Amino acid sequence: MNKISWWLSFFVVVSMFFGGCAAVRYDNSSLKGTYYVNTIEIRKETNAEKVRIVYCDSFGTLRFDGKGSIKGNGTRRCNGGSPVHDTGILKYNVNPDGSIIISEPGYPNLDVHGQITANGKIVLIDRTPTTDANKLIMHGIAVKVKK
């Protein structure tokens, strides 16, 4: 098991423990502050001649405003290539059960799903082929570091 898989597994177990301790109702104000985020993604890219599988890892920060907007700042590297820096504004909506949808304005079919745990200190992130046919898998975690 590599380090990324180990840490993701660790945070999932810790999140399930802390998230299950009490019934909490969530809303957009449940996410406010700066979170460090790390994701891994495996996707397919198709051109006229062939299909190739691409592995990407990314890290950065997400700054939630508590009202439904996120400022993102991160770096992505695919297949061991050169890192690419990106910034942007995202939107989010939190359901009472703590599930979350993160979207990028202008890209309606690329939503990312998530789950708030540990009373808003951790967000588990997931995108599957049901939300984007070219994404084979995407998992990540965001951990709160600042208010």
ROTITOR-859511 format. One line per field, with one value per atom (N, C-alpha, C): x, y, z. Coordinates in Angstrom, 2 decimals. Example, Ala and Ser with C-alpha at 12.3 -4.5 7.8 and 13.67 -1.06 7.14 Angstrom:
! ROTITOR-859511
u (13.19 / 12.30 / 13.20 / 12.85 / 13.67 / 12.90)
v (-5.69 / -4.50 / -3.30 / -2.25 / -1.06 / 0.03)
w (7.80 / 7.80 / 7.80 / 7.08 / 7.14 / 7.87)
! end
This chain:
! ROTITOR-859511
u (0.85 / 0.00 / 0.90 / 0.70 / 1.53 / 1.06 / 1.83 / 1.54 / 0.20 / -0.13 / -1.39 / -2.56 / -2.53 / -3.61 / -3.72 / -2.58 / -2.61 / -3.24 / -2.84 / -3.39 / -4.87 / -5.27 / -6.69 / -7.50 / -6.99 / -7.67 / -7.75 / -6.66 / -6.63 / -7.69 / -7.75 / -8.70 / -10.14 / -10.38 / -11.73 / -12.18 / -11.32 / -11.67 / -11.89 / -10.98 / -11.13 / -12.40 / -12.69 / -13.88 / -15.15 / -15.17 / -16.35 / -16.58 / -15.52 / -15.66 / -16.20 / -15.56 / -15.99 / -17.30 / -17.53 / -18.78 / -19.97 / -19.78 / -20.89 / -21.17 / -20.48 / -20.65 / -21.93 / -22.45 / -23.65 / -24.36 / -25.69 / -26.46 / -26.28 / -25.78 / -25.52 / -26.25 / -26.88 / -27.48 / -26.53 / -26.26 / -25.30 / -25.99 / -25.31 / -25.72 / -24.46 / -24.59 / -23.41 / -22.49 / -23.07 / -22.23 / -21.37 / -21.62 / -20.81 / -19.39 / -19.21 / -17.88 / -17.46 / -16.58 / -16.05 / -14.61 / -13.73 / -12.31 / -11.48 / -10.21 / -9.25 / -9.03 / -9.04 / -8.83 / -7.67 / -6.76 / -5.77 / -6.46 / -6.23 / -6.88 / -5.85 / -6.10 / -5.27 / -6.20 / -6.05 / -6.88 / -6.01 / -6.54 / -5.96 / -7.08 / -6.70 / -7.68 / -7.10 / -7.92 / -7.56 / -8.66 / -8.26 / -9.25 / -8.75 / -9.67 / -9.27 / -9.36 / -8.40 / -8.39 / -8.42 / -9.31 / -9.50 / -9.19 / -8.35 / -8.17 / -8.51 / -8.30 / -8.72 / -8.04 / -6.87 / -6.11 / -6.16 / -6.28 / -6.23 / -6.81 / -7.01 / -7.45 / -6.27 / -5.99 / -4.91 / -5.44 / -4.89 / -5.26 / -4.27 / -4.81 / -4.00 / -4.20 / -3.10 / -3.12 / -2.68 / -3.50 / -3.16 / -3.25 / -2.36 / -2.48 / -2.44 / -3.19 / -3.22 / -3.26 / -2.82 / -2.85 / -3.00 / -3.50 / -3.67 / -4.55 / -5.22 / -6.12 / -7.48 / -8.49 / -9.85 / -10.28 / -10.72 / -11.19 / -12.71 / -13.45 / -14.90 / -15.36 / -16.37 / -16.84 / -18.03 / -18.55 / -19.70 / -21.03 / -20.99 / -22.21 / -22.44 / -21.47 / -21.64 / -20.59 / -19.54 / -18.47 / -17.12 / -16.27 / -14.94 / -13.91 / -12.80 / -11.63 / -10.64 / -10.29 / -9.35 / -7.99 / -6.95 / -5.58 / -4.81 / -4.34 / -3.71 / -2.75 / -2.12 / -1.17 / -1.53 / -1.51 / -1.83 / -0.65 / -0.39 / 0.65 / 0.06 / 0.20 / -0.36 / 0.75 / 0.69 / 1.65 / 3.09 / 3.36 / 4.72 / 5.28 / 4.41 / 4.87 / 5.08 / 5.24 / 5.48 / 4.22 / 4.39 / 3.23 / 2.62 / 1.29 / 0.55 / -0.24 / -0.05 / -0.73 / -2.05 / -3.09 / -4.39 / -5.09 / -5.88 / -6.72 / -8.12 / -9.11 / -10.45 / -11.48 / -12.67 / -13.81 / -14.77 / -15.17 / -16.10 / -17.33 / -18.39 / -19.62 / -19.84 / -20.50 / -20.84 / -22.22 / -22.83 / -24.11 / -24.08 / -24.40 / -24.37 / -25.81 / -26.06 / -27.35 / -27.35 / -28.54 / -28.61 / -27.86 / -27.71 / -27.00 / -25.48 / -25.00 / -23.56 / -23.01 / -23.85 / -23.37 / -23.23 / -22.29 / -21.96 / -21.76 / -22.17 / -21.89 / -21.03 / -19.90 / -19.01 / -19.06 / -19.29 / -19.39 / -18.56 / -18.19 / -17.46 / -18.38 / -18.66 / -19.55 / -19.09 / -20.04 / -19.73 / -19.48 / -19.38 / -19.15 / -20.18 / -21.43 / -22.52 / -22.42 / -21.69 / -21.63 / -20.39 / -19.66 / -18.42 / -18.48 / -19.65 / -19.80 / -18.96 / -18.50 / -17.75 / -18.62 / -18.71 / -19.49 / -18.57 / -19.14 / -18.35 / -19.22 / -18.57 / -19.26 / -18.51 / -19.22 / -18.62 / -18.57 / -17.45 / -17.32 / -16.61 / -16.51 / -15.80 / -16.30 / -17.63 / -18.26 / -17.67 / -17.38 / -16.90 / -15.40 / -14.67 / -13.20 / -12.59 / -13.35 / -12.86 / -13.96 / -13.57 / -14.48 / -13.87 / -14.62 / -14.21 / -14.75 / -13.95 / -14.29 / -14.30 / -15.28 / -15.43 / -16.06 / -15.53 / -16.18 / -16.10 / -17.20 / -17.26 / -17.74 / -17.72 / -18.20 / -19.66 / -20.43 / -21.81 / -21.90 / -20.87 / -20.88 / -20.02 / -19.06 / -18.21 / -17.68 / -18.14 / -17.80 / -16.31 / -15.54 / -14.10 / -13.30 / -13.94 / -13.25 / -13.52 / -12.49 / -12.66 / -12.79 / -12.02 / -12.11 / -11.42 / -11.97 / -11.33 / -11.70 / -10.70 / -10.92 / -10.00 / -10.45 / -9.61 / -10.12 / -9.37 / -9.72 / -9.31 / -10.15 / -9.85 / -9.91 / -8.87 / -8.77 / -8.67 / -9.52 / -9.56 / -8.29 / -7.72 / -6.50 / -6.66 / -7.63 / -7.83 / -9.32 / -9.71 / -11.10 / -11.34)
v (-1.18 / 0.00 / 1.24 / 2.12 / 3.32 / 4.34 / 5.40 / 6.39 / 7.08 / 7.44 / 8.13 / 7.23 / 5.97 / 5.04 / 4.84 / 4.74 / 4.55 / 5.74 / 6.96 / 8.16 / 8.32 / 8.06 / 8.14 / 7.14 / 5.91 / 4.89 / 5.32 / 5.86 / 6.32 / 7.39 / 8.41 / 9.48 / 9.01 / 8.04 / 7.50 / 6.85 / 6.03 / 5.36 / 6.38 / 7.34 / 8.37 / 9.18 / 9.51 / 10.29 / 9.52 / 8.23 / 7.44 / 7.41 / 7.31 / 7.29 / 8.62 / 9.72 / 11.02 / 11.47 / 11.13 / 11.53 / 10.79 / 9.61 / 8.82 / 9.03 / 9.93 / 10.11 / 10.84 / 11.68 / 12.43 / 12.81 / 12.92 / 13.34 / 14.84 / 15.24 / 16.65 / 17.00 / 18.16 / 18.67 / 19.69 / 19.54 / 20.40 / 21.35 / 22.44 / 23.36 / 24.03 / 24.98 / 25.61 / 26.25 / 26.74 / 27.38 / 26.36 / 25.07 / 24.04 / 23.99 / 24.55 / 24.60 / 26.05 / 26.46 / 27.82 / 27.78 / 28.33 / 28.35 / 27.68 / 27.50 / 26.94 / 25.46 / 24.67 / 23.22 / 22.86 / 22.02 / 21.41 / 20.26 / 20.13 / 19.08 / 18.29 / 16.99 / 16.10 / 15.14 / 15.00 / 14.07 / 13.21 / 12.04 / 11.19 / 10.91 / 10.83 / 10.65 / 9.73 / 8.81 / 7.97 / 8.18 / 8.58 / 8.87 / 8.32 / 8.28 / 7.87 / 9.05 / 9.12 / 10.14 / 9.43 / 9.88 / 9.22 / 10.21 / 9.78 / 10.56 / 9.65 / 10.10 / 9.35 / 7.99 / 7.83 / 6.61 / 5.62 / 6.14 / 5.21 / 5.83 / 4.96 / 5.37 / 5.17 / 6.17 / 6.00 / 6.32 / 5.64 / 5.85 / 6.84 / 7.83 / 8.90 / 8.88 / 8.94 / 9.03 / 10.44 / 11.11 / 12.46 / 12.54 / 13.29 / 13.61 / 15.13 / 15.65 / 17.09 / 17.42 / 18.62 / 19.10 / 20.61 / 21.15 / 22.60 / 22.98 / 24.13 / 24.61 / 24.94 / 24.76 / 25.19 / 26.12 / 27.32 / 28.27 / 28.40 / 27.75 / 27.79 / 29.07 / 29.75 / 31.01 / 30.84 / 29.62 / 29.39 / 29.74 / 30.19 / 30.62 / 29.90 / 29.08 / 28.35 / 28.62 / 29.36 / 29.65 / 29.16 / 28.70 / 28.19 / 28.88 / 29.29 / 29.74 / 28.59 / 28.07 / 26.97 / 27.42 / 26.78 / 27.08 / 25.77 / 25.24 / 23.94 / 23.65 / 22.49 / 22.00 / 20.57 / 20.26 / 18.91 / 18.40 / 17.11 / 16.45 / 15.15 / 14.93 / 13.73 / 12.88 / 11.60 / 10.62 / 11.02 / 11.62 / 11.98 / 13.16 / 13.87 / 15.01 / 16.25 / 17.35 / 18.63 / 19.08 / 19.64 / 20.14 / 21.35 / 21.46 / 22.58 / 23.24 / 24.55 / 25.30 / 25.84 / 25.86 / 26.35 / 27.02 / 28.03 / 28.68 / 28.80 / 28.95 / 29.11 / 29.30 / 29.65 / 29.81 / 28.66 / 27.97 / 26.85 / 27.18 / 26.44 / 26.56 / 25.25 / 25.34 / 24.12 / 24.25 / 23.09 / 23.03 / 21.84 / 22.11 / 21.08 / 20.67 / 19.37 / 18.81 / 18.57 / 18.48 / 18.29 / 17.05 / 16.01 / 14.81 / 14.94 / 16.10 / 16.32 / 15.99 / 15.47 / 15.24 / 16.59 / 16.66 / 17.94 / 17.73 / 18.73 / 18.76 / 19.99 / 19.78 / 20.87 / 20.97 / 22.17 / 22.35 / 23.53 / 23.48 / 24.59 / 25.28 / 26.58 / 27.29 / 27.13 / 26.82 / 26.62 / 25.16 / 24.28 / 22.85 / 22.03 / 22.01 / 21.40 / 19.89 / 19.19 / 17.72 / 17.21 / 18.08 / 17.67 / 17.83 / 17.66 / 17.80 / 16.78 / 17.20 / 16.34 / 16.15 / 14.92 / 14.62 / 14.59 / 14.82 / 14.76 / 14.44 / 14.23 / 13.97 / 14.68 / 15.52 / 16.19 / 15.19 / 15.14 / 14.31 / 15.11 / 14.51 / 15.13 / 16.55 / 16.72 / 18.02 / 19.15 / 18.86 / 19.89 / 20.03 / 19.20 / 19.29 / 18.53 / 17.58 / 16.75 / 16.62 / 16.69 / 16.43 / 15.34 / 14.26 / 13.19 / 13.54 / 13.35 / 13.79 / 12.58 / 12.56 / 11.41 / 11.85 / 11.34 / 11.48 / 10.12 / 9.67 / 8.35 / 8.49 / 7.38 / 7.45 / 7.88 / 7.85 / 8.30 / 9.81 / 10.55 / 12.00 / 12.45 / 11.64 / 11.98 / 10.67 / 10.33 / 9.04 / 8.84 / 9.92 / 9.78 / 9.62 / 9.84 / 9.65 / 8.23 / 7.44 / 6.08 / 6.08 / 6.95 / 7.08 / 8.37 / 9.01 / 10.17 / 10.14 / 10.18 / 10.23 / 11.27 / 11.87 / 12.85 / 13.15 / 13.99 / 14.40 / 15.85 / 16.59 / 17.97 / 18.06 / 18.61 / 18.70 / 20.17 / 20.59 / 22.00 / 22.37 / 23.53 / 24.01 / 25.39 / 26.20 / 27.55 / 27.88 / 28.79 / 29.26 / 30.29)
w (0.00 / 0.00 / 0.00 / -0.98 / -1.02 / 0.02 / 0.20 / 1.25 / 1.03 / -0.20 / -0.46 / -0.08 / -0.50 / -0.17 / 1.33 / 2.00 / 3.45 / 4.15 / 3.78 / 4.42 / 4.11 / 2.87 / 2.54 / 3.36 / 3.48 / 4.29 / 5.74 / 6.27 / 7.65 / 7.89 / 6.99 / 7.17 / 7.01 / 6.14 / 5.99 / 7.30 / 7.89 / 9.15 / 10.26 / 10.40 / 11.42 / 11.18 / 9.92 / 9.59 / 9.91 / 9.64 / 9.95 / 11.45 / 12.24 / 13.69 / 14.20 / 13.83 / 14.33 / 13.71 / 12.46 / 11.81 / 12.36 / 12.93 / 13.44 / 14.91 / 15.57 / 17.01 / 17.36 / 16.51 / 16.82 / 15.53 / 15.62 / 14.46 / 14.28 / 13.14 / 12.85 / 11.57 / 11.55 / 10.31 / 9.72 / 8.46 / 7.78 / 6.83 / 6.50 / 5.44 / 4.91 / 3.99 / 3.39 / 4.42 / 5.52 / 6.55 / 7.31 / 7.11 / 7.76 / 7.21 / 6.02 / 5.40 / 5.28 / 6.16 / 6.12 / 6.58 / 5.76 / 6.10 / 5.03 / 5.33 / 4.39 / 4.68 / 3.61 / 3.69 / 2.77 / 3.26 / 2.37 / 1.67 / 0.36 / -0.41 / -1.20 / -1.32 / -2.11 / -2.83 / -4.14 / -4.90 / -5.81 / -6.13 / -7.17 / -8.17 / -9.42 / -10.49 / -11.55 / -12.00 / -13.14 / -14.17 / -15.37 / -16.41 / -17.74 / -18.69 / -20.03 / -20.97 / -21.87 / -22.90 / -24.24 / -25.10 / -26.39 / -27.50 / -28.44 / -29.66 / -30.83 / -32.03 / -33.21 / -33.33 / -32.72 / -32.91 / -31.75 / -30.51 / -29.39 / -28.11 / -27.15 / -25.82 / -24.88 / -24.05 / -23.08 / -21.69 / -20.71 / -19.32 / -18.71 / -18.01 / -17.41 / -15.90 / -15.17 / -13.71 / -13.31 / -12.51 / -12.05 / -10.53 / -9.94 / -8.53 / -8.42 / -7.44 / -7.26 / -5.78 / -5.47 / -4.10 / -4.13 / -3.04 / -2.97 / -1.82 / -1.97 / -0.93 / -1.54 / -0.73 / -1.05 / 0.07 / -0.27 / 0.74 / 0.59 / 1.51 / 1.53 / 2.24 / 1.67 / 2.27 / 3.21 / 3.35 / 4.21 / 3.57 / 2.29 / 1.60 / 0.27 / -0.15 / -1.41 / -2.46 / -2.10 / -3.06 / -2.52 / -3.42 / -3.06 / -3.93 / -3.34 / -4.11 / -4.06 / -5.22 / -5.31 / -5.80 / -5.29 / -5.67 / -5.57 / -6.70 / -6.62 / -7.75 / -7.63 / -8.61 / -8.96 / -10.26 / -10.75 / -11.57 / -11.41 / -12.21 / -12.74 / -14.04 / -14.67 / -15.27 / -15.03 / -15.55 / -15.31 / -14.16 / -13.80 / -14.56 / -15.30 / -16.08 / -15.24 / -15.90 / -15.22 / -14.49 / -13.29 / -12.55 / -13.25 / -13.15 / -13.73 / -12.60 / -12.44 / -11.39 / -11.93 / -11.07 / -11.50 / -10.33 / -10.61 / -9.62 / -10.21 / -9.37 / -9.89 / -8.80 / -9.23 / -8.35 / -8.61 / -7.56 / -7.65 / -6.82 / -7.03 / -6.24 / -5.49 / -4.34 / -3.61 / -2.97 / -2.75 / -2.07 / -1.11 / 0.15 / 1.19 / 1.51 / 1.56 / 1.97 / 3.48 / 4.10 / 5.55 / 6.07 / 5.23 / 5.67 / 5.55 / 5.08 / 4.95 / 3.58 / 2.69 / 1.32 / 0.64 / -0.28 / -0.91 / -2.40 / -3.18 / -4.62 / -4.88 / -5.53 / -5.92 / -7.44 / -7.94 / -9.38 / -9.83 / -11.10 / -11.71 / -12.69 / -12.47 / -13.40 / -14.84 / -15.70 / -17.12 / -17.49 / -16.50 / -16.75 / -15.96 / -16.42 / -15.63 / -15.46 / -16.28 / -16.19 / -15.47 / -14.80 / -14.15 / -12.63 / -12.05 / -10.61 / -9.86 / -8.70 / -7.79 / -6.55 / -6.09 / -4.89 / -3.69 / -2.52 / -1.31 / -0.11 / 1.01 / 2.27 / 3.38 / 4.11 / 5.27 / 6.42 / 7.11 / 8.29 / 9.38 / 10.54 / 11.67 / 11.92 / 11.84 / 12.10 / 11.26 / 10.00 / 9.09 / 9.01 / 9.72 / 9.68 / 8.51 / 7.96 / 6.86 / 5.81 / 4.54 / 3.43 / 2.57 / 2.38 / 1.47 / 0.09 / -0.95 / -2.30 / -3.23 / -4.17 / -5.06 / -6.38 / -7.46 / -8.77 / -9.43 / -9.97 / -10.59 / -12.03 / -12.80 / -14.19 / -14.32 / -13.24 / -13.35 / -13.51 / -13.08 / -13.25 / -14.43 / -14.84 / -15.98 / -16.56 / -17.76 / -18.37 / -18.59 / -18.68 / -18.90 / -17.62 / -16.48 / -15.20 / -14.75 / -14.66 / -14.18 / -12.67 / -12.01 / -10.56 / -10.13 / -9.13 / -8.51 / -7.04 / -6.19 / -4.75 / -4.15 / -3.09 / -2.42 / -1.03 / -0.38 / 0.98 / 1.16 / 1.88 / 2.22 / 3.75 / 4.36 / 5.81 / 6.19 / 7.12 / 7.53 / 8.28 / 7.89 / 8.55 / 9.17 / 8.66 / 9.16 / 9.14 / 10.03 / 10.04 / 8.99)
! end
